[in-house]
């Protein structure tokens, strides 16, 4: 199975100059927890997660008008290509301890998104899916324990 077989192609995104409140409203209205941030050439420069909003905006007591660029996750975003095998995605998710990935085209533009739940839904009884869930959950448990 290829990434293109399970990626979501209707992707909502925002620009780095957008206000955090507008990104949060988009997440609320579309029932999503992950928004890619793209530049004027549709290149991925980061992502905003519901956690970014909670930790970097609300907990930091920043104004709701704060630019997305101030709160987005800028670390290298997990990216795959539509023609990548599902195992490539699973390996990258496991290694990078990420539950979401952006899908980029040949020019590096946003083409879709894929999440851990998409992978598990595609292969619900797969040992690989179970291992992937375990790998990512281990990261989250360690993060909670350190706080």
C-alpha positions as a printed Julia matrix, in Angstrom:
147×3 Matrix{Float64}:
   0.0    0.0    0.0
   1.19   3.52  -0.82
   0.82   6.73   1.16
  -1.47   8.07  -1.59
  -3.93   5.27  -0.8
  -4.68   6.63   2.67
  -3.65  10.27   2.77
  -6.22  13.01   3.16
  -6.06  15.38   0.21
  -8.44  18.01   1.57
  -5.91  19.77   3.74
  -6.42  22.95   5.68
  -3.35  25.09   6.11
  -2.38  28.52   7.36
   0.28  31.12   6.71
   2.91  32.21   9.24
   1.34  35.68   9.42
  -2.15  34.35  10.26
  -3.41  34.99  13.77
  -3.32  32.11  16.24
  -7.01  32.61  17.02
  -7.89  32.07  13.35
  -5.87  28.85  13.3
  -7.58  27.7   16.5
 -11.01  28.45  15.04
 -10.11  26.5   11.9
  -9.16  23.52  14.08
 -12.42  23.81  16.0
 -14.62  24.22  12.94
 -12.99  21.43  10.93
 -12.45  19.14  13.94
  -8.71  18.82  13.34
  -5.73  19.05  15.67
  -2.95  19.66  13.17
  -2.54  22.47  10.62
   0.44  22.72   8.27
   1.97  26.19   7.95
   2.97  27.07   4.41
   4.84  29.97   2.86
   3.91  31.93  -0.26
   5.25  29.08  -2.44
   3.15  26.47  -0.61
   6.3   25.04   0.99
   5.89  23.55   4.47
   7.66  25.66   7.09
   6.05  24.23  10.21
   2.85  22.96  11.78
   0.48  24.13  14.45
  -1.02  21.53  16.74
  -3.66  21.87  19.41
  -0.8   21.34  21.87
   1.12  24.29  20.39
  -1.93  26.48  21.02
  -2.24  25.28  24.6
   1.45  25.42  25.55
   2.88  28.23  23.45
  -0.1   30.58  23.33
  -2.46  30.04  26.24
   0.04  28.93  28.89
   2.45  31.68  27.81
  -0.39  34.19  28.13
   0.16  35.56  24.63
  -2.56  37.55  22.89
  -4.9   35.64  20.58
  -3.71  37.9   17.76
  -0.19  36.41  17.99
   1.18  35.35  14.61
   1.21  31.64  13.92
   4.96  31.9   13.26
   5.53  32.57  16.99
   3.77  29.41  18.18
   4.21  26.87  15.39
   6.43  23.82  15.67
   9.39  24.55  13.44
  11.41  21.4   13.94
  11.76  19.35  10.81
   8.25  18.26   9.94
   7.76  14.59   9.16
   7.2   14.54   5.42
   6.6   11.74   2.95
   5.72  11.51  -0.72
   2.49  10.1   -2.18
   4.37   7.24  -3.85
   6.18   6.18  -0.67
   5.31   2.73   0.58
   3.28   2.63   3.78
   6.23   0.92   5.49
   8.39   4.0    4.81
   5.8    6.17   6.56
   5.53   3.73   9.47
   9.31   3.63   9.89
   9.59   7.42   9.87
   6.72   7.82  12.32
   8.3    5.27  14.62
  11.82   6.74  14.41
  10.68  10.34  14.84
   7.94   9.51  17.37
   5.36  11.45  15.37
   1.7   10.64  14.92
   1.14  12.89  11.89
   2.94  13.52   8.62
   2.56  15.92   5.75
   2.6   14.59   2.22
   4.54  16.68  -0.26
   4.7   16.58  -4.03
   7.83  16.6   -6.2
   8.17  20.37  -5.8
   7.9   20.13  -2.02
   4.39  21.59  -1.91
   1.69  20.37   0.44
  -0.28  17.54  -1.19
  -1.96  15.91   1.8
  -1.69  14.71   5.36
  -1.69  11.31   6.98
  -2.07  10.41  10.63
  -1.42   7.45  12.85
  -5.15   6.75  12.93
  -5.16   6.53   9.1
  -2.35   3.96   9.23
  -4.04   1.88  11.92
  -7.4    2.03  10.12
  -5.73   0.77   6.93
  -4.21  -2.23   8.72
  -6.08  -2.65  12.03
  -4.77  -6.12  12.84
  -1.24  -5.54  11.6
   1.66  -6.25  13.95
   3.4   -3.23  12.42
   0.5   -0.97  13.39
   0.59  -2.32  16.93
   4.34  -1.68  17.14
   3.92   1.81  15.72
   1.28   2.62  18.32
   3.61   1.33  21.03
   6.58   3.35  19.74
   4.65   6.61  19.65
   2.88   5.98  22.97
   6.27   5.35  24.59
   7.36   8.85  23.58
   4.22  10.38  25.05
   4.56   8.44  28.32
   8.19   9.51  28.71
   7.26  13.15  28.05
   4.54  13.06  30.72
   6.81  11.4   33.27
   9.52  14.06  32.8
   7.2   16.95  33.63
